[in-house]
Amino acid sequence: MTETPNPHIIDADTLTGEMRPIRRAVLALGSNLGERMASLQGAVNAIADTPDVWVTAASPVYETDPVDSPADAKTYLNAVVLIDTTLAASRLMDRALAIEDAFERERGEVPNAPRTLDVDLVVVGDRRSDEPSLRLPHPRAHERAFVLKPWFDLEPDAELPGHGPISELLAGIGTDGLTLREDLTLEVG
């Protein structure tokens, strides 16, 4: 069982004395190459093994049609993970990229190319960033059913900063192309 820290407390680094707030973050996972489910589970495990990160929930797994991908792209498995963390958003992004690299994610010139693993930061607390290396909230999350539906399953009252309630966003775009995979479950903790 994963223990959820109290979101109202402040964590003090025992070595530096630096005060770091605990923030809720939403991470979107996706895979459409190789052992897709093993990649998603491996990502959840790697996130859970990250110091100063507590995985609090993983959504159901959805099989989804590729969006804005090359014509020969296969279907994705997608899920969302909720975490509590004291890590800075930039360090969390570095960790997400390292996890993708561990699963041999190849980055190329083709946008939305097939991938073994995609780990996207959707929101990190109320942090906003428009840096090329870190955009928060995720700039396309509000138009991606494969992000909104799994997140809605975990937090139906959640809001995407700058865009509104995810329930309303999801109602506006629909869930065509998403299939709940009841036979697949991500293990947390």
Disulfide bonds with the S-S distance in Angstrom:
none
